[in-house]
Amino acid sequence: MSTSGTSQNAESTEDIQIKPDKLTIVWSRDTRYWRMPPENSDSPAELLQVRWLQVISSTDTNKLTAGKKYKIGFNVALTSDAFGWGPDSNILVMAKIGDQRPIKKVNLLEGDRQRNVRFDIPANLCIEAPPDASSSQEQLLFQLIGIRGGWKGGLKIYHAFITEVKQ
């Protein structure tokens, strides 16, 4: 998945992007905690400060191809004044579809990530669409959760994504 704002790459054949106004973000209506973009905007949601970070997204499985594998995650950036993302502040990215419930732990400061540069989290969280995906009433639910390590801020969420993985 590209971090330049486009969603296609050599590994993907299909991509679904969910913008911030379509995400369920706990505390997003309180301007002390979040700066939300206008509806249908390409601007990110910006976390100002929270102790409880929870961002939820979902899509109908009938938008997926049965039996195909999908990478799931969030396209984000840390602002220059981001805080609270130390080693004790790992966040979890979780997905659920049927009996599948993969989870990835992410430290936003790992590696050589630069501030104000977009990146995808987690690096590789994949889930397989069920055999009856096209006719199912089921939902693919995924979320980003950070409840440890105290107050955190300075995270921009550009979109959630579901990308078909070429096999």
Secondary structure, 3 states (H helix, E strand, C coil): CCCCCCCCCCCEEEEEEECHHHCEECCCCCCCCEECCCCCCCCCEEECCECCEEEEEEEEHHHCCCCCEEEEEEEEEEEEEEECCCCCCCEEEEEEECCECCEEEECCCCCCCCCCCCEEECCCCEEECCCCHHHCCCEEEEEEEECCCCCEEEEEEEEEEEEEECC
